[in-house]
Every structure is written in structure tokens, then in C-alpha cells.
Amino acid sequence: MIRRLVAALSIACAGTASAQGLSGPSSVEAELKPGDGLTDPQYRSGFPRNIAPGWFRWKDRLAESGFRFNVD
């Protein structure tokens, strides 16, 4: 019962956050692209994508369907 409540609240909050524009064009990810002059000369690396390419291909396929997640 509690798990269902937590899951429902998580989904509701995620929809609210994206509706408020938190992941829009003004997000940090959108502003800090390679070669933008803000982050250069920062060392660029393929890590961790270069050590687990299958994991990231799977994760990218899920993202194309609209499901994104991160692991900390």
C-alpha cells in the first residue's frame, strides 16, 4: 500500500516538475554543451559510457520512449 502511494506521488511530482519547465531549454544540460566557450578547455571523456556501452544503449532506448532515470 505504501509502495503504491510513493509510486503515485513520484509520478505526480515528475509531471509537475516538467510542466514547470525545469527541464526546458534553460536547463544546465542545455546551456553547457561541448564547444560553447563556457566549459572549454574542460577535459572531455567517454567515461562511463566507454566501459558499459550496452547499459547506455539500453538506457538510451528507454529514454527515447520517454522513461529516463539516473543511478547514484
N, C-alpha and C positions, 0 to 999 in steps of 0.2 A: 504494500500500500504506500509506504513512504517512498520507495523507489519510483513508483509511478508519479507521485506528486513532484518529486525532484526532477524527473524527466520532463514533465509537463511545464514546470516553471523554467527549466533551461531552454526549452524550445520557445516559450513565450518571450523570454528575455532576449534571446538571439534575434527574433524577429523585430523586436522593438529597437535594438541597437542598430541593425542595418537600416531600419526605416528612418532613424535619426541622422543617417549619413556618416556614421563612424567609419565606414569602410569605403567611402567615396573617393573622388579624385584628390581630395585634400589630405588623404591619409599619408602616413610616413612612408609606407611602401611605395606609393605613387610618386612621392616627391623625391625620394632618394634612389634614382636609377643610375646604373653604371654610366659614367661619362657625363654626368650632369654638372660637374665642377664643384659640387658640394662635398662629395665623398672621395674625390681623387686628390692625391695619389694614395688611395687605400688599396692594400693588397687584396686581390680577389682570388678566391679559391673555390674549387668544386666540392669541398668537404661540406657535409657528409654525403652528398649525392654520389660522389665517386666511389664510396665504399659500400653503398647499398642501393644500386640503381634499380633493382627490382621492386624494392619497397617504395621508392619515389615514383616509379611508373604506375604502380597500383594506386598510390595516393593521388597522383595527378588525374587518373581516370575517375576516381571518386569525386574530385574537385570539379571536373567537367560536368558531372551530374548534379552539382550543387552542394555536395557534402564536403566540408573542409574541417580539418582538425589538426591539432599540434600535440606533441608529446614532450613534456618537460621532465 
